[in-house]
Structures are given as C-alpha cells and as structure tokens.
Amino acid sequence: MKKLMTMARQFRDDENGAAMVEYSILVGIIAAVSLLAILAIGGWVGDQFTGLCANLNTKGVTAGGGAGGDCTP
C-alpha cells in the first residue's frame, strides 16, 4: 500500500505532461499564425503581379513575351 501511495504522489507531482501539453498548444498557435501570414502574403504578392501584368498590357507589353498575352496563369 505504501508503494501505491508513493507512486500516486509521484504521478501527482510530475509536471512533464502539463509542460508537453502547453508546448503542444504553443506550437499549434505558432503554426496557425504562420499559415495565415503565408496565405495573406501570398495573396498580396499575387495581386501585385496581376496589377503589374495589367499595367504592362496597357503599355503594349504582352505577358510571356508572346503576342496578345493575358494576366492569368
């Protein structure tokens, strides 16, 4: 019985599991924020290239170096 009580106290005082859960939540938050930042930056860069392509088309420069290009990939 004494051994069981000792094991129960050790299990109660062990904080490794709690730390692992905290770090897992932190990694999940960092991953979500990183993904959202990458998607936002990607959309902004895509818009910039589309605007550049449209601007160049109005100046007589065609996309892809060929005749009559459009701004779609």
C-alpha angles and dihedrals in degrees: 000000000000090000090052091051091049091051091048091052092048091050091049093048095044109106099177093099093051092049091049091052091049092050091047091053090047092051090049092052092048091049093050093048091047092051092050091048092050092049092048094048091045091053092048092049091048091052091050092053092046090051091048091050092049090048092050091048090057089053093054098259113127126216115253093016093272131110118284101358125181131214098246119106 
